């Protein structure tokens, strides 16, 4: 559903590798009702780490976007890679977000 710009929040999840960004991403999607069960990085069942390399390495390689509605706002949530080798995706996400966690 279309929302006016003042009702949209773009939020990047940033931090070093293993800091819990993908787990927080899963928890927020679960809490908002977008997914019906929490995925696990260790089990390779998260929404954002869907690539086979990400599952094998148990880490994000590229930024992943998911959206949900919360309190009459659309939240665009970007899970970014934490490994310095993939910093370009994290920096790209920050360019389009007004908030970061």
C-alpha positions in Angstrom: 0.0 0.0 0.0 1.3 3.5 -0.9 2.3 5.7 2.0 3.1 9.4 1.8 6.8 10.1 2.4 6.3 11.4 5.9 4.9 8.0 6.9 7.9 6.0 5.6 10.9 5.2 7.7 14.1 3.8 6.1 16.3 2.1 8.7 19.7 0.4 8.3 20.9 -2.3 10.7 24.7 -1.8 10.9 27.5 -3.2 13.0 30.4 -5.6 13.0 30.1 -9.2 11.9 28.2 -11.3 14.5 26.6 -8.4 16.3 23.1 -9.7 15.7 21.9 -7.5 12.8 20.3 -10.4 11.0 18.7 -11.8 14.2 17.2 -8.4 15.0 16.0 -8.1 11.4 14.2 -11.5 11.9 12.8 -10.5 15.2 11.3 -7.3 13.9 9.7 -9.0 10.9 8.3 -11.7 13.2 7.0 -9.1 15.7 5.3 -7.2 12.8 3.7 -10.4 11.6 5.5 -10.5 8.2 6.9 -14.0 9.0 5.4 -16.7 11.2 8.5 -18.1 12.7 12.0 -16.8 13.6 14.7 -17.9 11.3 18.2 -18.8 12.5 21.6 -17.7 11.0 23.1 -21.0 12.2 20.4 -23.0 10.5 20.4 -20.9 7.4 16.7 -20.1 7.7 16.6 -16.3 7.9 14.7 -14.1 5.4 17.7 -11.8 4.7 20.5 -14.4 4.3 18.9 -16.4 1.4 22.0 -16.8 -0.8 23.8 -20.1 -0.6 27.1 -18.4 0.1 25.5 -16.5 3.0 24.1 -19.7 4.4 27.4 -21.5 4.1 29.4 -18.7 5.7 26.7 -17.9 8.3 27.0 -14.2 7.5 25.4 -11.5 5.3 27.3 -10.8 2.0 24.9 -8.3 0.6 22.3 -5.9 2.0 18.8 -7.2 2.2 15.6 -5.2 2.3 12.3 -6.1 4.0 9.3 -3.9 4.6 6.5 -4.0 7.1 3.7 -1.8 8.4 3.9 -0.5 12.0 1.7 2.1 13.7 0.5 3.5 10.4 4.0 3.7 9.0 5.8 1.7 6.4 9.2 0.6 7.7 11.9 -0.3 5.1 14.5 -2.3 7.1 17.9 -3.0 5.5 20.1 -5.7 7.0 23.7 -4.9 6.0 26.8 -7.0 6.0 29.2 -6.5 8.9 32.3 -8.0 7.4 34.7 -5.3 6.2 35.1 -7.2 2.9 31.5 -6.2 2.0 31.5 -2.6 3.3 30.2 -1.2 0.0 26.7 -2.7 0.6 26.6 -1.2 4.1 27.6 2.2 2.9 25.1 2.1 0.1 22.3 1.3 2.6 23.3 4.2 4.8 23.0 6.6 1.8 19.2 5.8 1.5 18.3 5.7 5.2 17.6 8.4 7.6 18.1 6.1 10.6 20.5 3.4 11.6 20.5 0.9 14.5 
